[in-house]
């Protein structure tokens, strides 16, 4: 696959992961725990694929990846907050 096609494939995966994160945030807002399925494996595969890409592809994806990482971090914090709320609600 040429560099442009490879970059587009990676961009589509980043967009797909971003959609999953948006759904997870919405589920949390509705007061439910999100089901993340294979999110961890997909992120792992994306990281591997990006690291194996040509330097110019990696550089062009940097802003998208930074945004994805920020959203993943925010989701992790929101899930922790959600879980803490559940624990407090169950406490006598």
N, C-alpha and C positions, 0 to 999 in steps of 0.2 A: 504494500500500500504506500502511496506517495505521502510526503509530509503533510500536504494540505488535507488529504482524505483522513489521515491519522488524526490530525488536529481536530477535524470536524467530528470524528467519532468520539474523541475525548470530550469535546464540548457538549455533545448530545448526552453523554453519560453524566457530566456535571449538571446539566439541566434536569435530567431525570432524578438525580439525587436531590437536587434542590426542591423538586416537586414533592418528593417523599418528606423532606423536612417541613415544607409548608403544611402538608397534611398532618404531620405529627404535632406541629404547633397548634393547629386548629383543634385537633383532638384534645390536647391539653387544656385549651381554652374552654372546651365543653365539659371539662372536669373528668376526663377519662385518660387512662394510660394508653399511649400510642403503641401499636404493634409495629416494630421496626423490621421484622423479618431478617433478611440477609443484608441489611444496611452495612454492617461492619465488614462483611466479606466484599461487598461492592466497593466500599471506600478503600479497602486494602488493595484490591485489584486495580482501582484507578490510580492509586499512589504508585504501584509497581509499574503500570503502563506509562505513566508520566515520567517516572525516573528513567525508563528505558527509551524515552523519546529523544529526538534530536534537540540540541540546546535551543535552537530558535523556536521549536514547538513548546518546550518547557517555559521559555520566557513569555511567549504569547499567552499562555494559559495562567500565568502567575496571578493576574487580578481575579480571574474566576475562581481559582483555587483558594485565594485568600478569603474571598467572600464565603465560599463553601466551608472553610475551616472555622470562620467566625460563627456561622450559623450552627455548625455542629457543636461548637463550644457553648453557644447560647442554649441549644436544645438540651445538652447535658445538664446545664445548671437548672433549667426549667424542670427537667425530670427529677432532679434531686430535690428541688423545692416541692414538687408535687408529692414525692414519696415522703418527705418530712411532714407534710400536711396530713397525709394518710396516717402516719404513725401517731401524730398528735391527736387526731380524731379518735383513734383506737385506745389511747391512754385513758385509764380510769380517772 
